[in-house]
Amino acid sequence: MVIAKIITLLGALAQGGILIYGFTRGDFAAAGSFFFNDPWGIVSLVDVYVGFIFFCGWVIYREQHLWKALLWTAAILILGNFPAGVYAFLALQTSGNSWSKFWMGRHSREEASA
């Protein structure tokens, strides 16, 4: 589980750093124009957002409170994999080293017996 924590933390930090770089050095409107005008840009956006929706489904499934799940979902759909990495890292931290609690959250047998 330690390796998973390191990977998610490093991934979230890398994604956060690249977001800062993109927003401070890039032209968001020009990039958006490319993505919406190029077929492969559209393919990339659909691919990324389908992945976000799959990840958000996991978040909604495992969270105990719907409002928390919806806040995480909004963050992921707006900021991408940065909040997804933070969520995964926090889920690992609060799982008590249980893969069942990490994946299943409130549905885990361990959570139900606690």
N, C-alpha and C positions, 0 to 999 in steps of 0.2 A: 504494500500500500504506500510505502514511502516513495517508491519510484513514481507512482501515479500522482502523488502530491507534488513532487518536483516537476514533473512534466506539465501538469496543469498550471502550476504557479509560473513557470518559465514561459509557457504559452500565453498566459494572460498578460504577463509583463511585456512580452514581445508585441502582442496585439495592441496593448495600450500605448506603447511607445510608437508603433507605426501609425496609429490613429493620430497621435499628437503631431508626428512628422507630416502626415498627409494634410491635416487641417491647417498647419502653419506654413507649409511650403508648396502645397498643391493648389490647383484650380478645380474646385468641386463641380462647378457648372460645366466646365470643359470636359471633365471626365464623364460626367453624367450624359452629356451630349454624345460622346463617343459610344457609351454603352447602349444608349437607346437607339442609335442609328446604325450600329453594326450588328449583324446577325449573331456573331460569336459573343458580343457584349450582352445581348439579350439572353443567349444560352447560359452565359456565366451567371447573370443575375437570377434567372429561374433556378439554376442549380444551387446557388448559395441560399436562396430563400426557402427552397424545399428542405434543404438541410437544417436551416434555422427552425422551420416548422416541426421537423422531426424532433429536434432537441427540445423545443418548447413543449411538445407533447410529453416528453419524459419529465420535464420540470412540473407541468400541471399534474401529472400522475403522482409524482412522489411528494409534492408539497402538501402540508397539512391545511394550510389556509389558501383559499382561492385568490384572495387579494394579493398575497405574496407572489403566487405563481403568475398572476397577470402583470405585476410590476416587473418581474424577471423577464417575462415574455416581451413586454414592451421594450425593455432595455436591450434585449437580444435583437429584436427586429430593427431597432434604430441604430445600435452601435456594433452589432455583429458578434464576432467570436470573443471579443474582450469580456463582456459580461458573462458569456457562456463559460469561459475559462474560470472566471472568478466564482461562478455558481458551482462548477464542478469541484474546484478547490475547496470551497466552503462545505460542500456536501461530503467530501472526503474527510475534512477536519471534524465534522460533527457525527461521523458514522461510527465512532468508537472502534475503528479498525475492522468493521464488519462490512464485507462486500454486499451482503443482503440489504443492510440498512442504507448503504450508498446507492444501490440501484433501485430499491423498492421504496425507500423513505417510509412514509406512514403506513404502507402496506406490508412492510417487513414483519415476519413472525416475531422477530426480536423486539421490534417497536411495539407490537400489540401486547407482548407480555411484560413490557417495562412499566 
